[in-house]
Amino acid sequence: MTKTSSRNNGCLTQRQRCPCGDDQCYIRVDGDEEDALSDVAVPSEPNLMHGTPHANSEVAVVETPYIGQSFRTDDEAQEYYTNFARKNGFAIRRERSKGNTAHPLGVYKRELVCHRAGVSLPRKTAELKRQRNKKSSRCKCEAQMIIKKNVSKGMSRWVVVQFSNIHNHELLDSDEVRHLPAYRNISAVDRERILFLAKAGCTVNLIMRALEMEKGVKPGQLTFTERDLRNFLQASKNINHENEGVELLKVCKARKEKVPEFCYEFTLDANDKLEHIVWSYPESIRAYKVFGDVVVFDTSYRLYAYDRPVGVWFGMDNYGNTIFFGCVLLQDERPSSFKWALLSFIRLMDGKFPQTLLTDLDLGLKEAITSELPSTKHAFSTWHIMSKLSSWFSVSLGPHFERFVNEFQRICNLESLEEFTHLWGQMVSEYQLVSDRHIAILTYNREYWALPFLRGWFFGGLMNTDFSTSIKTFFKGFLNSQTRLRDFVEQVSITTDLQNQAGEEATMRQNYQNVKIKTCMPIEEHAASILTPYAFDLFQKELVSSTQFAVYETQRETYLVRHRLQTAEEQIVQCIASDELVQCSCKEFESSGILCRHALRVLSLKNCFLLPDKYLLTRWRRESSLFPRSTGYKYRSQALRSLASIIIQESSLTKDRFNYAQWHMSKLLAHVRAMPTVDESASDVEPGSSLKATVDIAPLRSRGRPRKPRCISEMPKETQAEMQAFSGRQELLETHELLETQDLS
């Protein structure tokens, strides 16, 4: 019997309410069921992974994994193997992981195994008394997939290093496999629908029948059982809404007393119960002062057990890292509630208004922003709109849906307003969507999402889909946590700290990379010395692309820039050298803060060797970096670990690199050990830290008794001889010490 964990019954779900206002119209967020949002049919073994949502849906066609196959993240690899397992009649679980936050590479290896791998785990005596003695399903199955992290040029990929699909048990058919605990879950969509029906007075049996009819499946074909549904509803009733609101305010008050820079505001309703609350952390407020020009206000999640919408403000720093600005819990989604949230956030941020605000397509939120932030440019993020197309049009368009999506994206990215208007009307007519209410909403609000209307607005890279993935990853940080209302502020704080640590590590990794000049143009070298690696990479791509364009002077200080092959791709650039002014009709600089290829081509023609300061925005400069926040012990430790990780990655490629790095590191270690162990100018050394402790950068053992370090006398004679020979070579190379020291610096 699977049980509901009462600790998790306050977790987040993505909001499913459609902007059209129809209570029967729901937005199915792509991939929400695959996220770790389910907390009802919890697997009997905690590492089992959740499968796909609907029993009647076809499992995605997944090819057999192979050695050398790579994935962007370990989660992506797990999802791939999970889909493969479901298709082939078994489930998987995460068996072992190697590495941790203290390791230079973090977690660098994962073993994913069949759910029947290993032997049955011994139970404690107390558990035997209260559980029935059922037979374990484990039978030492050896089917597995092992993945390892590979870091190259600052980019990490997870690679399959071992794969076996040999099982020592029978595999299940498609009808049987759905009953495995790993595939029994209540998705985010279903949870919200269940709570809605329960509040309307529907019984458990009626809810089950209603969901089966809505999904068009036969009785018993849902991804959860009636018992799972009862457990879920019971857990939802165990929450004391009134008491938890009081507890949340106590948590905020205690945090304010401990950290005076922590800021929060709240309101109470007519019954003196918590209505709305907004908060932010000191690091977030400082980050907003620098990077608060473009902000995303994501209101697409809610605490489903409390029926409260959650709003989070995000931004992007000069290294391309997602940064957290603030969070709000609201009582409802009325325009008045959004107005309070917006004004309270501005007060927390010392009265600074964002230049551009990106949100979901929400008409109530649109009304609030128009009323309270009239000087802020408001746009609907394209990734939010794209996520709704499947729910709106996939059924009505059927096999033509994919072609419709491609056409939608193409028209959305046009440059000409006239061309957009013409092709939009043509597309709507072609697909017979003239009377569709969702098309009507998109058409009426086209100035908020169609890029031809938004060109020239500053978005700073927040419109791309990679940023939306970062936001989703942030929410995942506490989706499976004990997210009760009273714990929410602390859970968001922990997730924000982890996000900041990842950002700081990514920043240091970028700074340690060698910048490669590709064109040898002076303006490229100039930009490389000022911009962060992230911003410079964007600049360099534009500069390299500029070489493919021809320039024609149409009139004084005005130029036509045209691609040498694609003659339709042309822009008008105005360049006034006396005023250090360059403007392009594509308005890329106004949108991203990075000069476009057309403007750079003209500057090159005009023999411009240094870029004017106003075209090297402060938000993209190295000097604007949030990290390091200090030069304390934690920063120094993290900086050295990042550097060590890169050294390991680069020096292990060849024997010559290894010998060179080993010799220099030995010399460096000897030099460092000869330095004083007490820094009189620093008082931030962590208590209890041993300055004489050696740092082991070898992979950490995650299971079993740790091996006892061996001293030199316990080492094999061959190893001792190698070390002595190495010391001899050091003495022979002593005469080159000064030159090599210069190389180190």
N, C-alpha and C positions, 0 to 999 in steps of 0.2 A: 504494500500500500504506500503510495506516495503521499507526502505530507506537505502542507503549506507552511512555510516559515513565516511566522508572525513578525519576524524582524524586518522582512522585506516588503511588507504590504503597503508601503508608502512610496514605492519607486515611480520613476517617471515614465510617461508614455507620450508619444507624439500626438499632438492635437489632431483630431479627425474632422472637426467642424468645417463645412464647406463655406466659402465666402458668398455663395449664392443664397444662403439663408434657409434652404430647404432642410428640415429636420431629417428627411429620409436620404439625404445626399451626404455621403461620407467620402473622405479623402483617404485612400490607401497609400501610405507612404512606402515607396519602394525599398525593400530590404528591412523594414521594421521588424518583421517576424524573425529574421535571422539574427537581429541584435539580441544581446543578452538582456532582454526586458522581461522575460517571463519569470514568474516566481511562484507559480501554483503547482504544476506537475513537476516538482523538483526531482531529478533523478535520484535513485537510491544510492548511487555512487557519485560523490560531489563533482568529479572531474568530467562526467559525461557531458557531451555538448548537445545543444538544441538543434533540431533539424528544421525542415521547411514547414510552413504553416498549415497548409490545407491538404487534407487527405485526397481530395479530388484533383489537385493540381499536379501537373507533370513535373517530376524532378528534372532540373536542368541537366542537359546532356553534358556529362563530364567524362573526359578521356581518362584513361588510366594514368596515374602519376608516374613519373620516371625520374631517374637520377639525373641531376643537372637542371631540372625544372626550377624556375625561380619565381618568387612572389615579392610584392612590395613590402608586405608586413607578415608577421606570423599569424595574425588573425585571418588574413586573406588565405594563407596556406591551410589553416584549420577549416575554414569554410569550404574550400575546394575539396579537401579530404572527406569532410562530413557529407557533402553532396554525393561524392563517389561512393561512400559507405552506404548511404541510404539507397542508392540505385542498385547496389549489389547485395543488399540484404543483411547488413550488420550496422553497428554503431561504433563510435570511437570515443576515446577519452584521452586526456593529457596525462601521460605517465610520469615523465621526469623532465625537469628543466635544469640547465646549468647556467651559472652566472647569477649576478644580482646587481643591485644599484651601485655597490661598491666596486664592481668590476669595470674596467675601462670600456668594455663593449656592452655593459648591462647584461641582460639575459641573452645569451648567444647560441643556445641550443635547446631544442624541444623534441621530445619523443612522443609521438601520437600513435596509440596502439588500439587494437580491436578491443571492444568492450568485454570480451571474454579472455583477455590476456592475463597472465599471472595466476596466482593461487588465491584462494579465499583468505581474507584477512581475519585474524583471531579477534573475537569479540570479548569485551569486558564482561565480568560476571554480572554487573548491574544491568547491562543490556540484555543478557540472556534471560533474565527474570521477566523483563517487560516486552520482549519480542518473541514472536513465534520462531521456532528453529527451522527456517527454510533453507533449502540447499542453495549454495552459491552457484552462479552461472559461470564462474571463471574456470577455464580448463587449459591454461597454459598455451593459449593460441599465440602464435608468433607473427601474425600479420601486423605490420607497423609501417610508419613513415617517419623518418628522422630528418629534421630541417636544422640548418645552421645559418647564423648571420654572417654575411660576407660584406665587408666595408671596403669600397674602392672609390677613390677620388671624392671622399666625403659623403658618398651615397651608400646606403645599406640595402641589401637584398637578402631574402631568406631563400636558401637553396636546398633542394632535396639531396641529401647525401646517402640515404639508404632507404630502400623501399622493398617490402615483401607483401604479397597478396595471397600467401598460402595459409589457409585456415584448417584447423583440425576438428572442425565442427560443421554441421549443416548450416547453410545460409538460408535466410528467410525470404519468402516471396513478398511482393509489394503490399499485399493485404496484411501480412503478419508483421512486417517490419515497423509499421506505424504504431504498434502497441509497445514497442520498446520505450523505456522511460526517457531516453534521449530525444525521442520525437513526440513525446506527449507534452504539449505546452499550450498555454492560452496566450495568444498573441496580443499585442497592444491594441489592435483594432477590436478584437473580440472582448477584451477586458472592459473597454469603455462601453461597448454595446451591452454587455452583461449588466454593468452597473446601471445603465440607463433603463433597461427593462426591469431590473429589480426594484428601482425606485418607483417605477410605474405600477408595481404590485404584482408582477408576473411571478409565478412559481418556478421552481427549478426545472420541472418537466416542460413547462411552457417555454421557458428560455431555450432549452435544448432543441425543442421542435422549431422554434422561430429561427434559430441560427442555422439549423439544417435546411430549412426552406430558403433562407436568404442566400446560402452558399450553393444550393442546388445539389446537396449530397443526400445519400440514403441514411436512414437511422443507424447510428453507431459508427459513422464514417468521419466524424469530427476528430480533430487532433487531441481531444481531451475527453475524459469520461464524465459521467454525471457526478461521480464522487469528487473528481477534481474540481468541478464547478461548485459543489457544496463547500468544499474546503476553502475555495477562493472567497465566496460570499461570507463565510464565517469569519475569515481573517479580516475582511473589510469592516465587519461589525465590531471587531475588538478594539478599534481605534477610538480614543477619547479626544475628540476634536477640540473641545473647549480647553481641557487641561494642557494639551500639547501646544496650543497658542500661547498660553501663559508661560510654559516652559521655554519656548523659543525666545520670548522677550527676556526672560531671565538669563539665557545664554548670551544674548546680545549685550545686555547690561554688564555681565561679568567680563565679557571680552573687551568692552569699552573701558572698564576700570583697569584691566591688565594692559591694554594697548590703546592709549588715548587717541591715536590717529585713526583708529577704526571708526567708521561713520555709519550710522543707520537712522532711518526715520520710519515711523509707523502710524497707523490710524486705528481707532477702535470704532465698532459699529454702535448702534443705539443700545445694544445690550452689554456694552463694554467688553465685547469679544474682539479678538484680533481680526482686523479687516484687511489691511494691506501692510506690507513691510518691504523696505528696500535697504540694501547695504552695500558697502564696498570696503576694500582693504587698503592700507596705506600704500603698498606697492602699486596697486591698481590706480589710485588717484594720481600718484606721481607719473605713471605711464601715460595717463590720459592727457596730462599737461603737454606732453611731447607729441603723442600720436593720436590725439582725440579729434583730428580733422575729419576722419572718415570712421563711422561707427556702424556696426551691424546690431540691430535690436531684434534678437530671435525670440519670438513668442510662440513657437510651434510645439512646445512641450508643456506638460502639466503633471502635477502630482495627482494621479488618478484616484487614489484612495481618499484624498481630501477634497477632490473636485476643485483644485486650485490651479489656475494657469501660472506658468513660470516664465519669466522674461529674463534674458541675459544679454548684457551689452559686451560686444567684442570689438577688437581692433587688430591692426597688424603693425609690428615694429619695423625698423629699417633693415632687419635681417630676414624678413619674411615670416617671422614667428607669430602665431596667434596669441593675442594677449587679452586677458580678462579685465573688464572695467567695472562691472557691477551686476547685481542680481536683484530681482524683485519677485515677491509672491503676492498675487492679487486674489481678491475674493471672487471676481468675475471678469468678463471680457467686455464690459460696457465702455463706451468712449470716455465716460467720466473717470473710470478706473485707470485707463491708459493715460489720461491727462495728468492724474496725480503721479503716476509712475514717472512720466517724462520730466515734470517739474521737480520732483524730488531728486531724480538723478542729476539734473543740472545743478541743484543746490549742493549735492554731495561733491560735485566736480568744481566747486568754487565759482559757479556761474558761467562757466565756459560752454558755449553752444557748439555742437559739431557742425562742420561745413556741409557734410553729406550724411544722410541717415538711410541705411538700407534695412528693409523689413520684409516680412511675408506679405502676401496679398490679403490684407485684412482691412475692410472698409471702415470699421470702427476705429482702428489704429490710425488709418489715414485721416479721419476726421480730427482725431486728437492732435496729430502732428501739425496739421494745417492751422489749428486753433492756437496751440501753445508754442510752436516752433516755426513761426512764419518765415524767418530768415534762413532756415535750414532747408537744403534741397533734399527732397524725399523721393526715393525710388524703391520699387519692388525688386528684390533680388531675382535674377533669372533662374537660379537653381531651385528656388522655392516654386516658381511657376512651372518649370520643367517637371518637377516631382508630381505635379497635379494632373498632367496631361493624360497619364495612363488611366486614372480614375474617371476622368471626364469623357474621354473619347475612344478608349480601346475597345469597348463593347460595341459602340455604334459604328465605328469604322472597320472593325474586324481586321481582315488581312491588309487593309490599306493604312493601318495605323502607323507602322514604321515609316512609310513614305511621307505621311503627314508630319511626323515629328521632324524628319530631316528638312522638309520644306519650311516648317515653322522656325527652325533654328536658322536657316539661311535667310529668311525674310527678316527675322529679328536683328540680324547683324548687318543689314544694309546700311549704306551711308546716306542715301538720298531720301528725304521725307516723301517726295512725290512718288518715287519708286516703291517705297514701303506701302503707301496708301493704295496704290494700284494693285500690287501683287497680293496684299492682304485681302482685299475684296475679291480678287480672283480666286485665291485659295479657299476662302469661305464658301464661295459659290460652287467651286469644283467638288468639294467634299460635302455639299448640301448641309451646311451648318448655319445657314442664315438665321434660323429661328432658335438655335441652341442658346440657352441662357448663359452658359459659361463663356461662349464666344462673345456674347453681348457684354459681359463683364470685362473681358480682355480688351475688346474694342473701345469701350467707354474709358478705360483707364490706360490706354496704350501709351500715353505720355509719361507714365510712371515705370514702364518696363522695357519698351522697345528702344534699342540703342540709337536709332536715328534721332529720337527725341532727346536722348541723354548725352550726346556727344558734346564734349566741352565741360561736363561735370567731372569733378575730381573724385575718383573711386579708389585710387591707390592700390589696385590689385585685388580688391575685395569682391569683385564681381566674378572671379574665376571659380570653377568647381572645386579646385583643390582646397580653397578656403572653407567651403561648405563641409568638406570632409573633415577638416580640422575641428570645426564646431561640433560635428557629430561625435568625434573622438573625445572632445571635452565632456560632453554629456555622458558618454560611456564610463567616464571616470567614477561616477557614483550611481549608475543605473542598477548595479548589483549590490550596492552597499546597503547598510542598514539605514535607509533614507526615511526615517520618521521625521515628522515636521520639526521636532525639537532638535534633531541632529543636522538639519539641512545646512545651517550656516557653517558648521564645522566641516561637513562633508565637502561643501563647495570650496572651503579654505584649503583642505587637503588636496583636492584636485587642482586648484590654482597653483599651489606650491609645486606640485609635480610638473605642471605645465611650465612654470617658470624655470624649474631645474632643467627640463628638456630644452627650453629655449636658450638657457645659458650655455648648456653643453653644445648645442648646435651653433651658437654664436662663436664659441671658442674654436670649434672645428673649422668653421669658415675662415676665421682669422689665421689659422695655421696652414691653410691651403696656399699653394703657390699660384699667384695670379698669372695666367698665360696671356701675353700680348699677341694678338693675331694679325693686326694690320700694320704695326709699327708706326702708326700715326700719332703725332704728339697729343692730340686730343684724347686718344685712348689711354695713353700713359697718365695724362692729367686726371682723367676720370677715375682711373684705378687707384690713384693716390688719395682720393677724397671719398669716393662712394664705398659703401659696404660691399662685400663680395656678392651678396644677393642682388643689390641694385646694379652693380657693375655688370653682372651677367646679363641683365635685361638690356643695359645700355650697349654692351658689346654685340649682342645679337642684332640690334638695330644698326650699329655701325658696320658690321660685316655685310648685312643685307643692303646697305646703302650703295655698295659698289656695283650693284646690279641695275642702277638707275642712271638715266641720262638727264642732263639739265639743259633747258633752253630759256634764255632770257627773253621774256615777252615784252617787258617795258622796264624802265629804270627801277632797279632793286626789287623786281618781281620776276619769279622764275616758274616755269612749268617743269615739274619733275615726273618723268615717265619711266616705267619699267622697260628694260631693253627688249623683252619678249612679250610681256603681257601689256599691250598698248592701252588696254582699257584702264589699267591701274595708273592713274596720274593724279597729282595734287598740285596746288598752287602754293608756293612758298614766297613769303615776303621777307627780305633780309636787309636791314638798315644798319650798316656797320657803325656809323657814327653814334647811334643810340644803343648799340649792342642788342639789337632786336631781331629775332627770327620767329616767324609765325607760319604755321602750316595749316592748310584747310582741313587736314584729317583730324586735327585737335587731339592728337595722341598725348602731347606733353600736358595739356590741360587735364586729361583724364588720368594719366598714370604718374606724371611728374618726371618722366624720362623722355628725352628728345627723340623724335621719330627719325626713321631712316631718310625721309625726304629732306628734313631740315639739316641733318648731318651731311647729306650729300652736297647741299648748297654751301654749308660752312667749309667743307673741304675744298670746294671750288674757289671760295673766297680766301683761301690760305689762312684759315683760322687755326691757330696752334693751341690756344687755351680757351676752354669754355667759359663764358661769362658766369659769374657766381650765381646769378638768379636762375640759371638753368641747371644748377646742382643743388636741388632742394635740401633744406636742413633736415627734413624727415628721412632722407636717404643717405645722409652722411655718417661716417664712422663716429664722429664726435657726439652724435645724438644717441648713442647706444645706451640701453638700460643696464647692460652688464659690462663689467662687474659692478655690483652694487657696493662692494667693499673689497678690501684687500686682505680680508681675514682668513682664518684657517680653512674654512669651508671652501672659499673661492680658490685658495692656493691648491688645496687638495684636488678639487675638481679640475682645475686647469692642468695640473700635472698628469692626472689620469687621462684627460683628453689627449694631451700631447703624447703620453706613453702609448695610447691606443693607436695613434697614427704612426708612431715610430715602429711599433710591432707590425702593423699592416704593410708598411713600405719596406722595412729592412728584411723581412722574411721572404721576399720575392726571389732573391738570388743569394748565393754564398758570399759574393763580394760585398753586397750590401750588409749582410749579416755580420761579417767580420769587421767591416768599417764601423757599424753601429755599436757592436759589442766593445770594441777597443775604446771608442770615445765615451761610451757610457761608463765603462770601468774607470777611466780617467776622471770623468765628471763626478762619479760617486766618491772617489778618493778625495777630490778637491772639496766637495760639499761636506764630507765628514770632518775635514780639517777646519771648517768654519765654526764660529761660536754657536752653541746650541740654544742661546737665549737672545731673543730680539728685544733690545731695550726700547725700541720705538713702537713695539706692538704689544698690546695686552689682550689680544683676542685669541690666543691659543686655547684650544678646547681643553677643559679640565680633564685630567686623567689621560691625556694623549701622550704617548711616548715618542719623544723626538728621536730616540735611538732605534725605534722599531723599523724593521725593514719592510718594504712594500712588495708583496708577491703579486706580480702581474700575470701569473699563470692562471689558467681556468680554475675556478673554485669548485670544489666537490660539493654537490648538493645533497648527497645521501651517504650513509655509512659513517663509520668512525674515521675522523680525520687522521691522515698519516702524520707521524711524528717527524719533524724536520731532522735531516741527518747532518751532522757536522762533517767537516772535511775528512777527519780520520776514519769515519764510517763509510766514506765513498769508495767505490771500486778503484783499484790502483790505476786503471787506464784513465779514469776521470781526473785523478790527482795529477797524473803525468801531463794531461792536457792543460790543466790549470797552471802547472809550473812552467810549461813551455810558453803559455800565453803571457805569464809574468815576465819571462825572459824577453819576449818580443817587445813588451812595453818598455823595458830598459833600453833596448836597441833603438827604439823610436823616440827616445827622450829628447834628442836634439831637435826634433820637429815640433816640440810642444807648443812653442809660441805661434807657429803658423797654424797648427791644428786648432788652437784656442780661438784664433781669429775666425776659422771656419765655423766653429761652434756658435759664435756670436752672430 
